[in-house]
């Protein structure tokens, strides 16, 4: 019996999710994401609760479709995409900016990419389903949004999250050498490793920031 088709991002979207540990210029098209916005220290339990809320709906979307007869057009099963985070600092922090970031002043938009056939209506249905099955206050903050990053410099960072600045310096040098200007200090991180199971020095994280000529 043939196995149903399945979209494996690790195999089919390597240029987006599995870059090498050298900087490169890429163009990221418009994608859909289930996302949740928040502020504060990523080492806090509050941050972990944001992740839990995000995954609860992401898996509800995937598993509900596997059980339905009325599948959306162009449906294909997929491996759940990795957790991503777009990071900035609060407006207050920007007023007294220093290179040493206070993690309590971080602003984040955590997200998990969704297949194109996931509609806003279906997302709303799955969100309500999750609220009924697994009530959680933070579910109210979840939304489905479309994001187009466009031209970006990205690179694979191997090691602790606290040493990401070293990789960003390499990326910024690459951008300057190629006549590219970093648009802002906002950046994206894609978490390829589970920090609960992987040693800090072996964590793999895609780092990316938008650029312009």
N, C-alpha and C positions, 0 to 999 in steps of 0.2 A: 504494500500500500504506500503510495507516494505521500511524503510529508508536505504539508501546506507551505507555501512560500513565506519567507520571513525576512524582513529587512534587518540586516546586521550592520549597525553603523561602524563597528570596528573594522569591517571588511570593505564596506562600500563608500565610506566617507572619511577615509584616512587623512586626506588633506585638511579636513576641518577639525577632526578630533584626535588624530595621532601624529602630530608634527614631530620633527626631529629636534634635538636640543641645540639647534642653531637657528637664528632669526630668519624669518622669511616674510615676504609680502603676499597676502591673500585677499581675496574679495569674498565677503560673507553675504549671501543673499538674504532675502526676507524669509524668516521662519516663524512658526507659531510656538509659543511657550506658555505653560502654566507657571505663574509667577506669584511671588509674595514679597512685599516690601517691608523693610524693618530697619531699626537703628540699634546700635550697641555692640558690645564685645562678642566676637564669635566664639569665645571660650565659655560663654554663659549658657545656662540651661534654657534661657529664653530663646537663644539662637537655635538650639537643638529642637525646640518645639516648632519653630518655623519650618525646619527641614521635615519634621514628622508630618506636619499638615500638608506640605507639598507632596510628599510621597504617597500619602493616603489617597489623594485625589488622582495622582498620576496612575497608580495601580488600579484604582476603581475604573478609570477610563479604559485601560488595556483589558482587564479581566471581564468587564461587562460586555465588551464587543465580542469577545470569544464565545459568549453564551447566546448572542442574539442571532435571530434569523434575518432581520432587516438591516443588513450591513450597509454602511455608507458606500457610495460609488468610489471605486479605486482602492477599496480596503485591502490591506495586506498586513499580516501580523508583524510585530516589530519587537526588537529588544529595547527595553526601556532605556532612554538616553541618560547620560550621566548628569549629575547635579552640576549646575553652573551658578556663578554669582557675579553680578556687576557691582563693583565697589567704588565708593566715593567717601568723602568726609562731610560732616554736617556744616551748615552755613556758619555756625558759630566757630567751628574749628578753622574754617577758611580765613576768618578775620585775624587769627593769630597763628597762621600756618608755620610749621617747622617740619624739618625732614623726619624728625622722630614722631611717629604717629601715635596718638593716644587711642587705643582700640575701643575705648568707651565712646569715642566720637565718630566711629565708623557708620556709614550708611550703606545698606545692601539691598539688592533686588535679587533674590534667589529664584532659580527657575529650572524647569525640566522641559526640554523640547518635545513637541508633539507632531505627529504626522500631519500632512497638509489636509487630509480628509476629516480631521476633527473640527467640527463646527462650533461656533459660540453657543448655539442652542444645546448641542450635546454636552458641552462642558458644563453649562448651567444645570442640566439634568443630573450629571454625575456629582456635581458639587452638592446639590440638595440630597442626593442619595447618601453621600458620605456624611453629611450633617446629621442625617437620621440614624445611620448605623454607628458612627463613631463621632459623636458630638465633641467639638473642640472650638474654643473661642476664636482661635486664629484662622479658622476656615473662612471667616467673614472677609479676611484680607486677600484671599486668593482671587486671581483673575486670569483670563486667557488673553494674551496680547501678541501682536505681530511686531517683530523687530528686524530691521535691516541694518547691519553694521557697516556694510560696504568695505572700502579698502582698510586693511588692518595689518599691523605687524604682529606676528605671533611666534611663540617658541615654547618648547617643552622645558619645564623647570623640574629638576629632580632634587628633592631634599625638603627640608622644613619650610613651612609657610613663612617663617621669620627671616629666611634668607632670600626671599623673592626679589628684594631690591637689587641684588647682584645680577640677577637675570634681566631685570628691567633696564639696568645700565647698559648691558650688552645690546638689548633691543633698541634702546634710544640711540646708541652709537651707530647701529646699522641704519636706522631711519635717517640720521644726519648724513651719513655717507651716500645715501641714495636720494638725497634731496626731498625727503619726506618730513613733514612736520606733525608731531603728535598733537591731536586736537584738544586733549585735556588730560588731567590726571586720573580721570575715570578709567577703569580697566575691567576686563572680564577674566575670570578664572574658571576653568573646567576641571573638575575633580575626577581624575581617572583612578585614584586609589581610595580605599576606605581607611581613613585615619585611625579608626578603632582597631584595625587589624595589621596595618603596615607600619614598619619602623619609620621614624621621622626622616632619616637620611635616604629613604627609598621611596618616599611619596612622589607620585607623578602628577603634575598639574600643568595644564595648558594655560599660558599667560597670553593675553591679547589686548592691544589698544588700537583705537582708530587713528588713522593718519590722513593727511591731505598733502597735495603737492604745493 
